[in-house]
Amino acid sequence: MKPSISSMELIGACGLYCGSCRRFRKGKCPGCHANEKATWCGIRECCHKMGYSTCARCPIEDVNTCKTYNHLIGRILGFLLNSDRSACIRYIRRHGEEEFANRMSVTEQMTMPRKLY
């Protein structure tokens, strides 16, 4: 398996980081933006349609209020995988895409973990 790499182009539309994904690192997935088979992903389609690389560029302040972003299946998967995609979007907005890609590649994480309160 290839090591995790840092690249802003590997930030998925929803904020997941493809550069740390096992499938990407094994060469089994081209990543969010290059994956032509991912027509099922409404978030990816919305970002492409609006001309955004990620939801972090969308003017909606809280992605959790977006029906495309915060759909039922995404919430269930986030819970099961302990993933907080909206935290990724907030981090990108505060620190920029390059810093996010660097952090995720160093920590070899695809997403920020969901905080349990």
N, CA, C and O atoms as a MOPAC input file, in Angstrom:
PM7 MOZYME 1SCF
protein

 N      0.83900 1    -1.17400 1     0.00000 1
 C      0.00000 1     0.00000 1     0.00000 1
 C      0.88800 1     1.24200 1     0.00000 1
 O      1.87900 1     1.31600 1     0.72600 1
 N      0.51000 1     2.21300 1    -0.82900 1
 C      1.24200 1     3.47900 1    -0.88600 1
 C      1.02800 1     4.26700 1     0.39800 1
 O     -0.00500 1     4.11400 1     1.05000 1
 N      1.98800 1     5.10900 1     0.77200 1
 C      1.77800 1     5.95200 1     1.95500 1
 C      0.73900 1     7.03600 1     1.66300 1
 O      0.46300 1     7.35000 1     0.50500 1
 N      0.17600 1     7.59400 1     2.71200 1
 C     -0.76000 1     8.70600 1     2.56900 1
 C     -0.01500 1     9.90700 1     2.00000 1
 O      1.10500 1    10.20100 1     2.41800 1
 N     -0.63100 1    10.59600 1     1.05300 1
 C      0.01500 1    11.75600 1     0.44100 1
 C     -0.82000 1    13.00400 1     0.68900 1
 O     -2.03100 1    12.92300 1     0.89200 1
 N     -0.16800 1    14.14200 1     0.67200 1
 C     -0.84000 1    15.41400 1     0.89700 1
 C     -1.07900 1    16.11100 1    -0.43400 1
 O     -0.13600 1    16.46600 1    -1.14100 1
 N     -2.35000 1    16.30400 1    -0.76500 1
 C     -2.71100 1    17.00100 1    -1.98800 1
 C     -4.11300 1    17.56600 1    -1.83800 1
 O     -5.03800 1    16.85400 1    -1.44900 1
 N     -4.26800 1    18.84400 1    -2.14700 1
 C     -5.57900 1    19.47100 1    -2.04700 1
 C     -6.56700 1    18.82900 1    -3.02400 1
 O     -7.77300 1    18.84400 1    -2.77900 1
 N     -6.07400 1    18.27300 1    -4.11300 1
 C     -6.93900 1    17.62800 1    -5.10000 1
 C     -7.55600 1    16.33600 1    -4.56800 1
 O     -8.48500 1    15.80000 1    -5.17100 1
 N     -7.04900 1    15.83900 1    -3.45200 1
 C     -7.56300 1    14.59100 1    -2.87500 1
 C     -8.57700 1    14.81700 1    -1.76100 1
 O     -8.95900 1    13.87900 1    -1.06100 1
 N     -9.01400 1    16.06700 1    -1.59900 1
 C    -10.07400 1    16.35700 1    -0.64900 1
 C    -11.39600 1    16.10400 1    -1.36600 1
 O    -11.68300 1    16.72200 1    -2.39200 1
 N    -12.19200 1    15.19900 1    -0.82600 1
 C    -13.47300 1    14.88500 1    -1.42500 1
 C    -14.45000 1    16.04400 1    -1.28400 1
 O    -14.26900 1    16.91900 1    -0.43600 1
 N    -15.47000 1    16.04600 1    -2.10500 1
 C    -16.47400 1    17.10400 1    -2.08100 1
 C    -17.08300 1    17.27400 1    -0.68900 1
 O    -17.35500 1    18.39700 1    -0.26300 1
 N    -17.29600 1    16.16700 1     0.01900 1
 C    -17.94100 1    16.21200 1     1.33800 1
 C    -16.95600 1    16.50000 1     2.47100 1
 O    -17.37400 1    16.68200 1     3.61500 1
 N    -15.66500 1    16.54400 1     2.17300 1
 C    -14.66700 1    16.80900 1     3.20300 1
 C    -13.85700 1    15.59300 1     3.60200 1
 O    -12.88600 1    15.72200 1     4.34700 1
 N    -14.23000 1    14.41500 1     3.12500 1
 C    -13.39600 1    13.24000 1     3.39100 1
 C    -12.07800 1    13.40300 1     2.64200 1
 O    -12.03800 1    14.04300 1     1.59100 1
 N    -10.99700 1    12.82500 1     3.17700 1
 C     -9.68500 1    12.97000 1     2.54700 1
 C     -9.26900 1    11.67200 1     1.86500 1
 O     -8.88600 1    10.70700 1     2.52600 1
 N     -9.34800 1    11.65800 1     0.54200 1
 C     -9.05400 1    10.46700 1    -0.25400 1
 C     -7.58500 1    10.02100 1    -0.13700 1
 O     -7.29400 1     8.83200 1    -0.26700 1
 N     -6.67600 1    10.94500 1     0.10200 1
 C     -5.25100 1    10.61400 1     0.16600 1
 C     -4.88900 1     9.65300 1     1.28100 1
 O     -3.83100 1     9.02500 1     1.23400 1
 N     -5.75000 1     9.52600 1     2.28500 1
 C     -5.51100 1     8.59500 1     3.39100 1
 C     -6.39000 1     7.35500 1     3.31600 1
 O     -6.30600 1     6.48400 1     4.18300 1
 N     -7.22900 1     7.26400 1     2.29700 1
 C     -8.15100 1     6.14000 1     2.15200 1
 C     -7.40700 1     4.87800 1     1.70800 1
 O     -6.57400 1     4.93200 1     0.80300 1
 N     -7.70400 1     3.75900 1     2.33700 1
 C     -7.03500 1     2.49400 1     1.98500 1
 C     -7.28900 1     2.10700 1     0.53200 1
 O     -6.37300 1     1.66800 1    -0.16300 1
 N     -8.53100 1     2.26800 1     0.07200 1
 C     -8.84900 1     1.90400 1    -1.31700 1
 C     -8.04900 1     2.76400 1    -2.30100 1
 O     -7.54800 1     2.26200 1    -3.30700 1
 N     -7.93600 1     4.05400 1    -2.00500 1
 C     -7.14900 1     4.94500 1    -2.86400 1
 C     -5.68200 1     4.55300 1    -2.82500 1
 O     -5.02600 1     4.47100 1    -3.86400 1
 N     -5.16900 1     4.31000 1    -1.62400 1
 C     -3.74700 1     3.98700 1    -1.46200 1
 C     -3.38500 1     2.64300 1    -2.08400 1
 O     -2.23200 1     2.41900 1    -2.45100 1
 N     -4.37500 1     1.73800 1    -2.20700 1
 C     -4.13500 1     0.44600 1    -2.85800 1
 C     -4.36800 1     0.51200 1    -4.36200 1
 O     -4.20300 1    -0.49000 1    -5.05900 1
 N     -4.75100 1     1.68200 1    -4.87000 1
 C     -4.99100 1     1.84500 1    -6.29800 1
 C     -6.34400 1     1.31800 1    -6.75900 1
 O     -6.54300 1     1.09900 1    -7.95400 1
 N     -7.27700 1     1.11200 1    -5.83100 1
 C     -8.59100 1     0.56800 1    -6.17100 1
 C     -9.65100 1     1.64500 1    -6.36100 1
 O    -10.78200 1     1.33200 1    -6.73200 1
 N     -9.31200 1     2.89500 1    -6.11500 1
 C    -10.24300 1     4.01200 1    -6.29000 1
 C     -9.43700 1     5.22800 1    -6.73700 1
 O     -8.35600 1     5.47400 1    -6.20200 1
 N     -9.93800 1     5.99000 1    -7.70400 1
 C     -9.19800 1     7.16200 1    -8.16500 1
 C     -9.39200 1     8.40100 1    -7.29300 1
 O     -8.77100 1     9.43400 1    -7.54200 1
 N    -10.24300 1     8.30800 1    -6.27700 1
 C    -10.54300 1     9.47100 1    -5.45600 1
 C    -11.84400 1    10.11900 1    -5.89800 1
 O    -12.32800 1     9.86200 1    -7.00000 1
 N    -12.39800 1    10.94100 1    -5.05800 1
 C    -13.71300 1    11.53500 1    -5.28000 1
 C    -13.85400 1    12.22500 1    -6.63200 1
 O    -14.75100 1    11.89400 1    -7.40700 1
 N    -12.99100 1    13.16400 1    -6.91400 1
 C    -13.16600 1    13.99200 1    -8.10800 1
 C    -12.89100 1    13.24600 1    -9.40700 1
 O    -13.45800 1    13.59000 1   -10.44400 1
 N    -12.04300 1    12.24300 1    -9.37100 1
 C    -11.71900 1    11.48000 1   -10.58000 1
 C    -12.59400 1    10.24100 1   -10.74700 1
 O    -12.49400 1     9.55100 1   -11.76200 1
 N    -13.43600 1     9.95300 1    -9.78500 1
 C    -14.24500 1     8.74100 1    -9.81700 1
 C    -15.51700 1     8.96600 1   -10.63200 1
 O    -16.52700 1     9.43100 1   -10.10200 1
 N    -15.46300 1     8.63900 1   -11.90200 1
 C    -16.59800 1     8.83500 1   -12.80200 1
 C    -17.77300 1     7.90900 1   -12.46000 1
 O    -18.89900 1     8.15800 1   -12.89100 1
 N    -17.52000 1     6.85400 1   -11.69800 1
 C    -18.58700 1     5.92800 1   -11.30100 1
 C    -19.38800 1     6.43500 1   -10.11000 1
 O    -20.40300 1     5.83500 1    -9.75800 1
 N    -18.96300 1     7.50800 1    -9.49000 1
 C    -19.62100 1     8.01300 1    -8.28000 1
 C    -20.80600 1     8.92000 1    -8.61300 1
 O    -21.02500 1     9.92300 1    -7.93400 1
 N    -21.55400 1     8.58400 1    -9.63000 1
 C    -22.71100 1     9.38800 1   -10.01300 1
 C    -23.80700 1     9.33800 1    -8.95700 1
 O    -24.70400 1    10.18100 1    -8.96100 1
 N    -23.75000 1     8.36900 1    -8.06000 1
 C    -24.71700 1     8.22200 1    -6.98100 1
 C    -24.54300 1     9.28100 1    -5.90000 1
 O    -25.45800 1     9.49100 1    -5.10400 1
 N    -23.39300 1     9.95500 1    -5.84900 1
 C    -23.10100 1    10.90200 1    -4.76800 1
 C    -23.67500 1    12.28200 1    -5.08800 1
 O    -23.16500 1    12.99300 1    -5.95400 1
 N    -24.73500 1    12.64600 1    -4.38200 1
 C    -25.37600 1    13.93800 1    -4.58400 1
 C    -24.49800 1    15.10800 1    -4.17800 1
 O    -24.57600 1    16.18200 1    -4.77500 1
 N    -23.65900 1    14.90800 1    -3.16400 1
 C    -22.76500 1    15.97000 1    -2.70600 1
 C    -21.73900 1    16.28300 1    -3.78700 1
 O    -21.49700 1    17.44700 1    -4.10700 1
 N    -21.14600 1    15.25300 1    -4.33900 1
 C    -20.16000 1    15.42000 1    -5.41000 1
 C    -20.79300 1    16.10800 1    -6.61500 1
 O    -20.20800 1    17.01800 1    -7.20300 1
 N    -21.98800 1    15.66600 1    -6.97300 1
 C    -22.68700 1    16.24800 1    -8.12200 1
 C    -23.01100 1    17.72400 1    -7.88500 1
 O    -22.84500 1    18.54800 1    -8.78400 1
 N    -23.47200 1    18.05600 1    -6.68300 1
 C    -23.78600 1    19.43900 1    -6.34900 1
 C    -22.54000 1    20.32400 1    -6.45000 1
 O    -22.59100 1    21.40800 1    -7.03100 1
 N    -21.42700 1    19.86000 1    -5.88600 1
 C    -20.18300 1    20.63600 1    -5.94300 1
 C    -19.73400 1    20.85200 1    -7.38400 1
 O    -19.33000 1    21.95500 1    -7.75100 1
 N    -19.80400 1    19.80200 1    -8.20300 1
 C    -19.42300 1    19.94900 1    -9.60700 1
 C    -20.33100 1    20.95500 1   -10.31200 1
 O    -19.85600 1    21.80500 1   -11.06600 1
 N    -21.63100 1    20.85600 1   -10.06600 1
 C    -22.59800 1    21.74800 1   -10.69600 1
 C    -22.35900 1    23.20600 1   -10.29600 1
 O    -22.47700 1    24.10500 1   -11.12700 1
 N    -22.02400 1    23.43800 1    -9.03100 1
 C    -21.81000 1    24.79600 1    -8.52300 1
 C    -20.38900 1    25.31000 1    -8.77800 1
 O    -20.11400 1    26.49600 1    -8.59100 1
 N    -19.48100 1    24.41400 1    -9.20700 1
 C    -18.09900 1    24.81700 1    -9.47200 1
 C    -17.22300 1    24.85600 1    -8.23300 1
 O    -16.19900 1    25.54000 1    -8.22600 1
 N    -17.60600 1    24.13200 1    -7.18000 1
 C    -16.83400 1    24.08300 1    -5.93800 1
 C    -16.01400 1    22.80000 1    -5.89600 1
 O    -16.46400 1    21.75800 1    -6.37400 1
 N    -14.82200 1    22.86900 1    -5.33300 1
 C    -14.04600 1    21.64600 1    -5.12900 1
 C    -14.56600 1    20.88200 1    -3.91700 1
 O    -14.55300 1    19.65100 1    -3.90400 1
 N    -15.02500 1    21.60800 1    -2.90100 1
 C    -15.60900 1    20.98900 1    -1.70600 1
 C    -16.77000 1    21.84100 1    -1.21100 1
 O    -16.96100 1    22.97300 1    -1.65400 1
 N    -17.53400 1    21.28300 1    -0.29600 1
 C    -18.63200 1    22.02500 1     0.32400 1
 C    -18.11900 1    23.20100 1     1.15100 1
 O    -18.89900 1    24.09100 1     1.49100 1
 N    -16.85200 1    23.22900 1     1.47700 1
 C    -16.28100 1    24.33600 1     2.24500 1
 C    -16.36900 1    25.64400 1     1.47400 1
 O    -16.31100 1    26.71600 1     2.07500 1
 N    -16.50600 1    25.57700 1     0.17600 1
 C    -16.60800 1    26.78700 1    -0.64800 1
 C    -18.04400 1    27.26700 1    -0.82500 1
 O    -18.27600 1    28.33300 1    -1.39600 1
 N    -18.98800 1    26.50500 1    -0.35100 1
 C    -20.40700 1    26.84500 1    -0.46800 1
 C    -20.73100 1    27.98100 1     0.50800 1
 O    -20.19400 1    28.00600 1     1.61600 1
 N    -21.59900 1    28.92300 1     0.11500 1
 C    -21.94200 1    30.02200 1     1.02200 1
 C    -22.84200 1    29.62700 1     2.20000 1
 O    -23.02200 1    30.41800 1     3.12600 1
 N    -23.40600 1    28.41400 1     2.17700 1
 C    -24.20400 1    27.97300 1     3.32600 1
 C    -23.26900 1    27.85500 1     4.52900 1
 O    -22.29400 1    27.10400 1     4.49600 1
 N    -23.57200 1    28.59700 1     5.58400 1
 C    -22.66200 1    28.64100 1     6.73200 1
 C    -22.51500 1    27.30300 1     7.44200 1
 O    -21.40200 1    26.90400 1     7.78300 1
 N    -23.61500 1    26.61400 1     7.66700 1
 C    -23.57500 1    25.33700 1     8.39200 1
 C    -24.02000 1    24.22900 1     7.44100 1
 O    -25.19600 1    24.14000 1     7.08800 1
 N    -23.07200 1    23.38700 1     7.03000 1
 C    -23.41200 1    22.33600 1     6.06700 1
 C    -24.46500 1    21.38400 1     6.61700 1
 O    -25.14100 1    20.70500 1     5.84400 1
 N    -24.61400 1    21.32300 1     7.91900 1
 C    -25.62600 1    20.44500 1     8.50600 1
 C    -27.05000 1    20.90900 1     8.20100 1
 O    -27.99600 1    20.14300 1     8.38500 1
 N    -27.21600 1    22.13800 1     7.74200 1
 C    -28.54000 1    22.62400 1     7.34800 1
 C    -28.83500 1    22.33900 1     5.88100 1
 O    -29.95100 1    22.58000 1     5.42000 1
 N    -27.86400 1    21.83600 1     5.14900 1
 C    -28.03100 1    21.52300 1     3.73000 1
 C    -28.61000 1    20.11800 1     3.57900 1
 O    -28.04300 1    19.15200 1     4.09000 1
 N    -29.72900 1    20.00400 1     2.88300 1
 C    -30.37200 1    18.69400 1     2.72200 1
 C    -29.54000 1    17.76000 1     1.85200 1
 O    -29.59000 1    16.54400 1     2.03700 1
 N    -28.78500 1    18.29800 1     0.91700 1
 C    -27.92200 1    17.45400 1     0.08600 1
 C    -26.78900 1    16.88100 1     0.92100 1
 O    -26.45900 1    15.70200 1     0.79300 1
 N    -26.19500 1    17.69600 1     1.76600 1
 C    -25.05100 1    17.28100 1     2.57400 1
 C    -25.46500 1    16.39400 1     3.74700 1
 O    -24.81900 1    15.38300 1     4.02600 1
 N    -26.51500 1    16.76600 1     4.41300 1
 C    -26.89400 1    16.12000 1     5.66800 1
 C    -28.05500 1    15.14000 1     5.46900 1
 O    -29.09400 1    15.25700 1     6.11900 1
 N    -27.86800 1    14.19200 1     4.57900 1
 C    -28.92000 1    13.21900 1     4.30200 1
 C    -28.81900 1    12.03100 1     5.26600 1
 O    -27.79100 1    11.83200 1     5.91400 1
 N    -29.88300 1    11.25900 1     5.35100 1
 C    -29.99200 1    10.17500 1     6.32600 1
 C    -28.86200 1     9.15100 1     6.21400 1
 O    -28.26300 1     8.78200 1     7.22400 1
 N    -28.57000 1     8.69400 1     5.01200 1
 C    -27.52800 1     7.67100 1     4.84300 1
 C    -26.17200 1     8.20700 1     5.29500 1
 O    -25.40200 1     7.48200 1     5.92500 1
 N    -25.87200 1     9.46300 1     4.98200 1
 C    -24.62300 1    10.07100 1     5.42200 1
 C    -24.52000 1    10.15100 1     6.93100 1
 O    -23.45000 1     9.92400 1     7.49600 1
 N    -25.63200 1    10.47400 1     7.59200 1
 C    -25.62700 1    10.54000 1     9.06300 1
 C    -25.42700 1     9.15900 1     9.67200 1
 O    -24.70400 1     9.00700 1    10.65600 1
 N    -26.07200 1     8.15100 1     9.08300 1
 C    -25.91900 1     6.78300 1     9.59800 1
 C    -24.47700 1     6.31000 1     9.41900 1
 O    -23.88100 1     5.77000 1    10.35000 1
 N    -23.92000 1     6.51200 1     8.23300 1
 C    -22.52700 1     6.10900 1     7.99200 1
 C    -21.56600 1     6.86700 1     8.90300 1
 O    -20.60900 1     6.28800 1     9.41700 1
 N    -21.81700 1     8.15900 1     9.10500 1
 C    -20.98200 1     8.94600 1    10.01100 1
 C    -20.99400 1     8.38900 1    11.41800 1
 O    -19.96200 1     8.34900 1    12.08700 1
 N    -22.16100 1     7.95800 1    11.86500 1
 C    -22.27600 1     7.37000 1    13.20300 1
 C    -21.52900 1     6.04500 1    13.27400 1
 O    -20.75200 1     5.81700 1    14.20200 1
 N    -21.76100 1     5.17100 1    12.29800 1
 C    -21.12900 1     3.84900 1    12.30000 1
 C    -19.61300 1     3.92800 1    12.17300 1
 O    -18.89400 1     3.13200 1    12.77600 1
 N    -19.12700 1     4.88600 1    11.38900 1
 C    -17.68900 1     5.00700 1    11.14100 1
 C    -17.00800 1     6.04000 1    12.03400 1
 O    -15.82400 1     6.33200 1    11.86600 1
 N    -17.76900 1     6.59600 1    12.99100 1
 C    -17.24000 1     7.62400 1    13.88700 1
 C    -16.64500 1     8.79000 1    13.09900 1
 O    -15.57200 1     9.29100 1    13.43500 1
 N    -17.33900 1     9.21300 1    12.06200 1
 C    -16.86900 1    10.24400 1    11.15100 1
 C    -17.64000 1    11.54100 1    11.32200 1
 O    -18.86500 1    11.52800 1    11.44500 1
 N    -16.93400 1    12.65000 1    11.32900 1
 C    -17.56800 1    13.96500 1    11.39900 1
 C    -17.14000 1    14.77800 1    10.18100 1
 O    -16.21600 1    15.58900 1    10.24200 1
 N    -17.83800 1    14.53700 1     9.07800 1
 C    -17.50000 1    15.24200 1     7.83800 1
 C    -17.68400 1    16.75000 1     7.97300 1
 O    -16.91700 1    17.52300 1     7.39900 1
 N    -18.69600 1    17.17100 1     8.72900 1
 C    -18.91300 1    18.61400 1     8.88700 1
 C    -17.75700 1    19.26400 1     9.64500 1
 O    -17.46100 1    20.43800 1     9.42200 1
 N    -17.10100 1    18.52500 1    10.53500 1
 C    -15.91000 1    19.05200 1    11.21500 1
 C    -14.78400 1    19.25300 1    10.20500 1
 O    -14.00000 1    20.19500 1    10.31900 1
 N    -14.70800 1    18.37100 1     9.22600 1
 C    -13.71100 1    18.52900 1     8.15600 1
 C    -13.96900 1    19.81400 1     7.38500 1
 O    -13.04000 1    20.57100 1     7.10300 1
 N    -15.24000 1    20.06500 1     7.04000 1
 C    -15.59000 1    21.28300 1     6.30700 1
 C    -15.27400 1    22.52100 1     7.14000 1
 O    -14.74900 1    23.50000 1     6.61000 1
 N    -15.58500 1    22.49500 1     8.43200 1
 C    -15.26300 1    23.63700 1     9.30500 1
 C    -13.75000 1    23.85800 1     9.37400 1
 O    -13.28600 1    24.99800 1     9.34900 1
 N    -12.98300 1    22.76800 1     9.46000 1
 C    -11.51600 1    22.88400 1     9.52400 1
 C    -10.98200 1    23.50800 1     8.23000 1
 O    -10.12500 1    24.39000 1     8.27100 1
 N    -11.48900 1    23.04900 1     7.09000 1
 C    -11.05300 1    23.59900 1     5.80100 1
 C    -11.35500 1    25.08800 1     5.73600 1
 O    -10.52500 1    25.87100 1     5.27500 1
 N    -12.51600 1    25.47600 1     6.18600 1
 C    -12.88800 1    26.89900 1     6.15300 1
 C    -11.98500 1    27.74000 1     7.04300 1
 O    -11.63600 1    28.86400 1     6.68100 1
 N    -11.60300 1    27.21400 1     8.19500 1
 C    -10.75500 1    27.97000 1     9.13000 1
 C     -9.29000 1    27.99600 1     8.72000 1
 O     -8.62200 1    29.02300 1     8.84500 1
 N     -8.78600 1    26.85300 1     8.22600 1
 C     -7.34100 1    26.71200 1     8.01900 1
 C     -6.92300 1    26.56300 1     6.55200 1
 O     -5.73700 1    26.66300 1     6.23700 1
 N     -7.86700 1    26.33100 1     5.67100 1
 C     -7.55700 1    26.18700 1     4.25400 1
 C     -7.37400 1    24.73000 1     3.83300 1
 O     -7.10800 1    23.84900 1     4.65000 1
 N     -7.52500 1    24.51400 1     2.53800 1
 C     -7.44400 1    23.16600 1     1.99100 1
 C     -6.05100 1    22.55500 1     2.11200 1
 O     -5.91500 1    21.36100 1     2.37900 1
 N     -5.02700 1    23.36300 1     1.91900 1
 C     -3.66000 1    22.82800 1     1.99400 1
 C     -3.34200 1    22.33100 1     3.39800 1
 O     -2.78600 1    21.24500 1     3.56000 1
 N     -3.69100 1    23.11600 1     4.41300 1
 C     -3.43600 1    22.70900 1     5.79800 1
 C     -4.23700 1    21.45700 1     6.15200 1
 O     -3.73300 1    20.56900 1     6.84000 1
 N     -5.49400 1    21.38600 1     5.67800 1
 C     -6.31600 1    20.20600 1     5.92300 1
 C     -5.67700 1    18.96900 1     5.29600 1
 O     -5.56100 1    17.93200 1     5.94900 1
 N     -5.26300 1    19.07300 1     4.03800 1
 C     -4.62700 1    17.93400 1     3.35200 1
 C     -3.35600 1    17.50700 1     4.07900 1
 O     -3.10200 1    16.31300 1     4.23600 1
 N     -2.56300 1    18.47000 1     4.52000 1
 C     -1.34000 1    18.14400 1     5.25900 1
 C     -1.66300 1    17.41600 1     6.55900 1
 O     -1.05000 1    16.39600 1     6.87500 1
 N     -2.62600 1    17.94100 1     7.30700 1
 C     -2.99500 1    17.31600 1     8.58500 1
 C     -3.49200 1    15.88800 1     8.38400 1
 O     -3.07400 1    14.97100 1     9.09100 1
 N     -4.37900 1    15.71000 1     7.42200 1
 C     -4.97200 1    14.39400 1     7.21000 1
 C     -3.93900 1    13.38300 1     6.70500 1
 O     -4.00600 1    12.20600 1     7.05800 1
 N     -2.99400 1    13.82800 1     5.89200 1
 C     -1.97600 1    12.89200 1     5.40200 1
 C     -0.99400 1    12.51700 1     6.51400 1
 O     -0.55000 1    11.37100 1     6.58500 1
 N     -0.65700 1    13.45900 1     7.36900 1
 C      0.25500 1    13.17200 1     8.48500 1
 C     -0.39800 1    12.21500 1     9.47600 1
 O      0.24300 1    11.27900 1     9.95500 1
 N     -1.67300 1    12.44900 1     9.78400 1
 C     -2.37400 1    11.60000 1    10.74600 1
 C     -2.93900 1    10.33800 1    10.09100 1
 O     -3.43200 1     9.44000 1    10.77500 1
 N     -2.86300 1    10.28100 1     8.76000 1
 C     -3.39800 1     9.16700 1     7.96400 1
 C     -4.86900 1     8.91400 1     8.27500 1
 O     -5.30600 1     7.77200 1     8.41600 1
 N     -5.61900 1    10.00700 1     8.37600 1
 C     -7.05500 1     9.92200 1     8.62300 1
 C     -7.82200 1    10.35800 1     7.38000 1
 O     -7.39500 1    11.26200 1     6.66100 1
 N     -8.94800 1     9.71300 1     7.13600 1
 C     -9.83700 1    10.12100 1     6.04500 1
 C    -10.79000 1    11.21200 1     6.50700 1
 O    -11.27400 1    12.00600 1     5.70000 1
 N    -11.05400 1    11.24800 1     7.78500 1
 C    -12.02600 1    12.17800 1     8.33600 1
 C    -11.66800 1    12.50600 1     9.77300 1
 O    -10.87400 1    11.81300 1    10.41000 1
 N    -12.25300 1    13.54700 1    10.25500 1
 C    -12.08100 1    13.86700 1    11.66300 1
 C    -13.06100 1    13.02100 1    12.46100 1
 O    -14.20500 1    12.83600 1    12.04300 1
 N    -12.63000 1    12.51400 1    13.59000 1
 C    -13.54000 1    11.67700 1    14.38300 1
 C    -14.66200 1    12.48700 1    15.00200 1
 O    -14.49100 1    13.65300 1    15.35900 1
 N    -15.79500 1    11.85400 1    15.12100 1
 C    -16.95600 1    12.44500 1    15.76300 1
 C    -16.68300 1    12.52600 1    17.26400 1
 O    -16.23300 1    11.55600 1    17.87300 1
 N    -16.95200 1    13.67000 1    17.84400 1
 C    -16.72600 1    13.83400 1    19.27800 1
 C    -17.94500 1    13.32600 1    20.01500 1
 O    -19.08200 1    13.66300 1    19.68400 1
 N    -17.69100 1    12.52200 1    21.00500 1
 C    -18.77000 1    11.99600 1    21.82800 1
 C    -18.92500 1    12.87000 1    23.06300 1
 O    -17.95800 1    13.09500 1    23.79100 1
 N    -20.09300 1    13.34600 1    23.29500 1
 C    -20.35200 1    14.23500 1    24.44100 1
 C    -21.07600 1    13.49700 1    25.52100 1
 O    -21.38200 1    14.07400 1    26.56500 1

